[in-house]
Amino acid sequence: MPVVLQLSDVSVVRDTNPILSNLDWTVDGDERWVILGPNGAGKTTLLQIAAAMSHPSSGVATVLDGKLGQVDVFELRPRVGFASSAMARRFPADETVLNVVLTAAYSVTGRWNEDYEDVDLRRAHRVLAEWKLDHLENRLFGSLSDGEQKRVQIARSVMTDPELLLLDEPAASLDLGAREELLQLLGGYASSSESPAIVMVTHHVEEIPRGFTSALLVSGGRIVAAGPLAEVLTESNLEATFGLPITLTEIDGRYSARAA
């Protein structure tokens, strides 16, 4: 599979503070990555670079064959699906669910005078059905529960058939039922050979869906471990990442962890 994301010696410094330091990382088109690390580890910054929304201070970041700093990011960004809480705050609360998803076709966050074709509407309806949101298409985005809003964000992010899908803490703040429903949907999507490469940030191993192939552990802006999920997600690596002894268990492809 082609490489969809490659970071070579990437560092990010803000106000003299190092956020990321000398990262080397490659994502292939058939991989599903989870990024784990404590608060302040640099996970969101890493995702912003992958989304072509931020540039590294040094090193080379290549997203879908375009080197940041040499490529038109406005042409690149529509090829990358991105869902995050920060993005959700840009959606008008009085916009319908259908329009929140549909406007992804123009990379805008509110419907104005855009001209949408029948193929756009059919695609939006199909994506809403796939993410179990079709019954909510006429509801206002601001009236939805956290779990429903998270699924709308993901539906919007896949509306344009992206070549790379980035998810920033998609299960954060969800109750048990909403979390498990979302993880089931994500697991099914990740398991499909037709889905794009996926990179998901989370704080908790319990939020890793089935079907994910790889893990990147980061701490203090540096990579602790990276590679196949079963090899990287170990008690010793988690201890090095989070700074305390961890007991890790795995049952039927789902993980849980607690302090030892």
C-alpha positions as MATLAB code, in Angstrom:
seq = 'MPVVLQLSDVSVVRDTNPILSNLDWTVDGDERWVILGPNGAGKTTLLQIAAAMSHPSSGVATVLDGKLGQVDVFELRPRVGFASSAMARRFPADETVLNVVLTAAYSVTGRWNEDYEDVDLRRAHRVLAEWKLDHLENRLFGSLSDGEQKRVQIARSVMTDPELLLLDEPAASLDLGAREELLQLLGGYASSSESPAIVMVTHHVEEIPRGFTSALLVSGGRIVAAGPLAEVLTESNLEATFGLPITLTEIDGRYSARAA';
ca = [
       0.000    0.000    0.000;
       1.201    3.563   -0.666;
       2.543    5.710    2.158;
      -0.066    8.323    3.150;
       1.870   10.057    5.931;
       5.586   10.311    6.578;
       7.385   12.360    9.201;
      11.172   12.632    8.982;
      13.041   14.192   11.931;
      10.014   16.394   12.671;
      10.188   18.829   15.574;
       7.762   21.514   16.744;
       8.868   24.375   19.018;
       6.496   27.040   20.339;
       7.705   29.997   22.393;
      11.026   28.172   22.843;
       9.164   25.155   24.293;
       9.675   21.829   22.446;
       6.322   20.175   21.690;
       7.591   17.409   19.382;
      11.224   16.330   19.064;
      12.872   14.495   16.155;
       9.934   12.260   15.210;
      10.227    9.645   12.462;
       6.948    7.916   11.625;
       5.315    6.363    8.558;
       1.669    5.414    7.951;
       0.703    3.130    5.058;
      -2.663    3.248    3.340;
      -3.938   -0.016    4.850;
      -2.937    0.744    8.453;
      -5.116    1.824   11.395;
      -3.050    3.577   14.057;
      -3.873    4.578   17.620;
      -1.764    7.284   19.286;
      -1.537    7.006   23.073;
       0.154    9.272   25.581;
      -0.393   11.492   28.602;
      -1.682   15.061   28.522;
       0.870   17.368   26.963;
       2.648   14.572   25.105;
       2.152   16.275   21.723;
      -0.612   14.023   20.367;
      -2.917   16.796   19.115;
       0.000   18.706   17.585;
       0.996   15.541   15.756;
      -2.530   15.163   14.403;
      -2.649   18.810   13.284;
       0.483   18.261   11.208;
      -1.049   15.123    9.689;
      -4.132   17.199    8.818;
      -1.965   19.869    7.127;
      -3.282   22.409    9.641;
       0.121   23.018   11.203;
       3.711   22.946    9.967;
       6.729   21.478   11.752;
       9.437   23.846   12.984;
      12.021   21.550   11.405;
      12.123   18.261    9.554;
       9.934   17.079    6.690;
       6.227   16.183    6.896;
       4.726   14.555    3.814;
       0.950   14.104    3.675;
      -0.474   12.185    0.682;
       2.716   12.827   -1.339;
       2.636   16.561   -0.600;
       5.465   18.073    1.445;
       4.136   20.657    3.874;
       5.609   24.015    2.928;
       5.727   23.049   -0.759;
       2.126   21.972   -1.395;
      -1.140   23.941   -1.563;
      -2.743   22.893    1.725;
      -6.153   24.090    0.536;
      -6.034   21.413   -2.151;
      -4.585   18.849    0.237;
      -6.951   19.239    3.208;
     -10.135   18.015    1.436;
      -8.364   14.680    0.890;
      -7.948   14.276    4.658;
     -10.903   13.569    6.934;
     -10.523   15.201   10.354;
     -12.833   14.974   13.367;
     -12.114   16.746   16.660;
     -13.888   18.607   19.435;
     -12.286   21.844   18.219;
     -13.759   21.246   14.768;
     -17.205   20.549   16.258;
     -17.261   23.989   17.887;
     -17.143   25.541   14.415;
     -20.478   24.009   13.380;
     -23.497   26.328   13.843;
     -25.694   24.952   16.627;
     -28.793   25.631   14.501;
     -27.483   23.711   11.460;
     -29.234   20.454   10.643;
     -27.331   17.195   10.900;
     -27.770   16.639    7.163;
     -26.188   20.008    6.372;
     -23.301   19.494    8.779;
     -22.390   16.359    6.826;
     -23.292   17.716    3.378;
     -21.162   20.870    3.672;
     -18.035   18.719    3.854;
     -18.294   18.587    0.049;
     -17.232   22.268   -0.018;
     -15.065   22.140    3.128;
     -17.278   24.723    4.845;
     -18.891   24.475    8.273;
     -22.213   26.195    7.588;
     -24.557   26.039    4.620;
     -24.917   29.274    2.672;
     -25.400   29.454   -1.104;
     -23.446   26.389   -2.226;
     -24.818   24.372   -5.122;
     -24.987   20.669   -4.229;
     -25.524   17.945   -6.796;
     -27.729   14.900   -6.386;
     -24.615   12.755   -5.932;
     -23.664   14.868   -2.899;
     -27.086   14.390   -1.317;
     -27.075   10.655   -1.998;
     -23.615   10.353   -0.491;
     -24.643   12.325    2.622;
     -27.741   10.172    3.140;
     -25.701    6.990    2.736;
     -23.030    8.108    5.205;
     -25.687    9.085    7.758;
     -27.242    5.623    7.457;
     -23.863    3.889    7.823;
     -23.217    5.745   11.092;
     -26.796    5.185   12.356;
     -27.707    8.853   12.081;
     -30.319    8.843    9.322;
     -33.163    9.287   11.824;
     -31.488   12.487   13.051;
     -30.855   14.191    9.709;
     -33.363   17.011   10.366;
     -32.338   17.555   13.992;
     -30.268   20.612   14.876;
     -26.639   19.818   15.629;
     -26.739   21.766   18.892;
     -29.616   19.636   20.194;
     -27.727   16.338   19.940;
     -26.095   14.381   22.754;
     -22.286   14.192   22.934;
     -22.341   10.694   21.472;
     -24.538   11.750   18.565;
     -22.373   14.792   17.869;
     -19.251   12.614   17.825;
     -20.818   10.301   15.232;
     -21.933   13.288   13.118;
     -18.351   14.582   13.133;
     -17.047   11.227   11.905;
     -19.792   10.954    9.278;
     -18.807   14.389    8.010;
     -15.124   13.433    7.968;
     -15.785   10.424    5.677;
     -18.306   12.244    3.460;
     -15.692   13.051    0.802;
     -14.082    9.571    0.720;
     -10.798   10.761    2.287;
      -7.499    9.020    1.696;
      -6.528    9.549    5.354;
      -8.901    9.759    8.336;
      -7.788   11.497   11.543;
      -9.795   11.217   14.774;
      -8.892   13.258   17.852;
     -10.308   11.556   20.961;
     -13.611   10.484   19.347;
     -14.824    8.698   22.504;
     -13.908   11.423   25.009;
     -16.732   12.431   27.417;
     -19.051    9.648   26.237;
     -20.968    7.428   28.652;
     -20.449    3.663   28.535;
     -23.301    2.955   26.117;
     -22.417    5.762   23.705;
     -18.740    4.823   23.824;
     -19.369    1.181   23.048;
     -21.768    2.007   20.211;
     -19.180    4.328   18.672;
     -16.347    1.811   19.085;
     -18.430   -0.904   17.419;
     -19.036    1.373   14.436;
     -15.377    2.399   14.282;
     -14.274   -1.225   14.550;
     -16.473   -2.228   11.646;
     -15.251    0.707    9.578;
     -11.596   -0.006   10.392;
     -12.001   -3.658    9.399;
     -13.191   -2.802    5.890;
     -10.565   -3.025    3.147;
     -12.289   -0.088    1.430;
     -11.657    2.275    4.340;
      -8.761    4.753    4.239;
      -5.774    4.790    6.554;
      -6.908    5.816   10.054;
      -5.042    7.587   12.837;
      -6.874    7.982   16.140;
      -5.704    9.805   19.264;
      -6.904    8.608   22.659;
      -5.812    8.639   26.304;
      -7.240    5.211   27.146;
      -6.509    1.705   25.861;
     -10.183    0.885   26.543;
     -11.072    3.156   23.613;
      -9.051    1.253   20.997;
     -11.552   -0.307   18.569;
     -11.160   -3.772   17.134;
      -9.598   -3.732   13.690;
      -6.784   -1.341   14.573;
      -3.384   -2.606   13.498;
      -0.736   -0.344   14.992;
       0.133    1.849   17.972;
       2.294    4.911   18.510;
       3.164    5.721   22.129;
       4.412    9.248   22.808;
       5.589   11.039   25.930;
       7.212   14.440   26.269;
       7.047   14.971   22.523;
       9.091   11.869   21.764;
       8.215    8.398   20.510;
       8.379    5.709   23.179;
       7.385    2.849   20.864;
       5.756    2.388   17.462;
       4.678   -0.607   15.429;
       2.166   -3.476   15.390;
      -0.437   -3.088   18.132;
       0.205   -6.437   19.838;
       3.959   -5.770   20.010;
       3.815   -2.140   21.142;
       0.935   -2.279   23.612;
       2.775   -3.874   26.526;
       2.903   -3.160   30.241;
       6.529   -2.039   30.067;
       5.869    0.367   27.179;
       2.805    1.803   28.914;
       4.833    2.266   32.104;
       7.502    4.151   30.147;
       4.798    6.282   28.511;
       2.659    7.161   31.536;
       5.252    6.980   34.285;
       3.742    4.360   36.578;
       3.458    0.558   36.683;
       0.541   -0.666   34.571;
      -1.382   -3.937   34.505;
      -2.709   -4.566   30.987;
      -5.339   -7.100   29.965;
      -6.721   -8.047   26.558;
      -9.946   -9.948   25.897;
     -11.229  -10.628   22.392;
      -9.340   -7.733   20.833;
     -10.267   -5.140   23.471;
      -7.853   -3.815   26.077;
      -8.058   -2.477   29.616;
      -5.394   -1.046   31.910;
      -5.025   -0.006   35.532;
      -2.235    1.002   37.864;
      -0.375   -2.039   39.156;
];
